[in-house]
Amino acid sequence: MKQFFIFLVFLFFNSCQYFEKKIPSEKELLQKELKTINWKEVDEYPSLAECETIADEKQRQKCFFDIMAQLVQQKLDIDSLSILYPELDTIEVKVTVFPNAKMKFEPQFPKDSVAYDTIKVDSILHARLVDFPKVSPAIKRGIPVKTQFILPVIIKAKNEK
């Protein structure tokens, strides 16, 4: 009986240690978790219906970028960019895919670029780059997120020498 009593006293004093431990608040846990997340990378890249059946993540990503480049190229092939700026063979377009699957296109020019009427090029892009197929936005931790990428687009006329 004496041993049992000593055991209970021992258990009582040692169990008090468990009550003294600080339990982290939800806010602390959230901040700790947010610090572990790499916000520069997504779990799933944006995608198009044609790419959805590809199991390999890298191949699906390549499919998306290839099709996007082709679509942008096709839409700009019928335009006058190559006539307005014959020396311009490639234009970089910043593509933003929003969580609601909407897209925004912005031409990217070199910092020292004064040879191009950026407003005119921008308006041509906005007029031509419409009616794209539905894009699934990128996913981060199960949530649709905004992504941006630069898409190099060749604008030289195909028959040009």
N, C-alpha and C positions, 0 to 999 in steps of 0.2 A: 504494500500500500504506500509506503514511504517512497518507493521508487516511482510509483505512478504519480504521486503528488509532485515529485521533483520534475518528472517528465512534463506535467501540465504547466508548471511554472516556467520551465525551459521553453515550452511551446508558446506560452503566452508572451514572454519577453521577446522571443525571436519573431513571432508573428507581427509584433508591433512595427517591425522594420518595414513590412509590406505596406502599412498604412502611411508611413513617412515618405515613401517614394512619390516624387512629383509625377503626376499624370499629365502628359502634354495636352495642350488644348487643341481643338480642331484647327484653329488658325495656325498654330505652330506646325502641326502635322501637314497642313496644306502647303505652307511655305517650304517645308523640307522636301515635300514631293515635287513642288514646282521647280526647285533647284536641280532636281535629278533629271528633269525632262530636257532633251535637246530640242529646242524650238526651231533650230535651223534645218531640221530634217522632218519629213513627214513619214507616216507609216505606209501610206498608199498615195501614189502620185495621181494627178487628175487622169481621167480615162475617157475614151470614147467607146461607143457600143461595139465597134469593130475589134477593139482590143480586149474587151472584158473576158473573153474565153481563154486568153493566154494565161497559163498558170505561173510561169516564171516572171517574177517581179521586174527584173531588168529588161526582159523582152517586151513586157507590157508597157513599160516606160518608153522604150525605143519606138514601139508601135505608135504610141500617142504623139511623140514629138515628130516622127516621120509623117504621119497623116496631117498633123497641124501645119507643118511646113508646106506640104503639098497643097493643102486647101488655101493657105494664104497666098502661095505662089500662083495658083489658078485664078484667084480673085484679082490679083494684081497684074496678071499677064494681059488682061483685056484693057489695061489702063495706060495712061500716057506718061507714067514716071520715066520709062526708058527714053521717051521722046523729049520730055522736059529736061532730063539730066542724063545725056548719053554716056557721060563718064561714070555714072553711078551704076555699078553692076550688082551690088548687094546692099541690102538695108537691114539693119538690126531692128527688130520689133520687140518691145517689151510687152509680154502677154501677162495679164493678170486674170486669174480664174478665182472668182469670189465663192464663198461658201454656198450661195444660192444658185450656183452654176452659171451666172452671168460672166461675160468676158469683156475685157477692155484691152485695146491695142494702142500702143504709143510708139512712134518712131524714135529711134535712138541715133543721135548724130554725134560725131566727134566734137569735143569741147570747142575746138577752134574752127568749127564749120560755119562759114558765112556764105559759102557758095550755093547753099540750098535755101529755098524759101520754106522754112520749117512749117510755117502755118499752112501753106498750100499742100505740102506732103502729108501733114497731119490730117487735113480735111479729106484728101484723097483716100487715105487709109480708113478714116471713119466712114466714108461713103461706100467703100468697097468691102470692107471686112464686116459683113453682116450675114445673117442667115446661116450660121454654123450649125452643125449637128449638135445635139444635146451633149454637154460635157458633164461628167461626174466630177465634182470637186475633189481635191486632195483630202485625205483623212489623217487626223492626228488623234490618237487615243479614242477612236470611235466617233470623233466629231468632225464635220466638214470644216475646213479651214481655207483661208485665202493663200494662194501661191502666186509667185511671179517668176518668170523666166524670160531669157532673151532668146529669140528665135531668129537666126540669120536667114534671110529670104533673098534668093537670086531674082533680080528684076530685069536683067538683060533680055531683050527680045531673042527668041530662039533662032530666028533666021538671020540675025545680025552677024556681020563678019568682022 
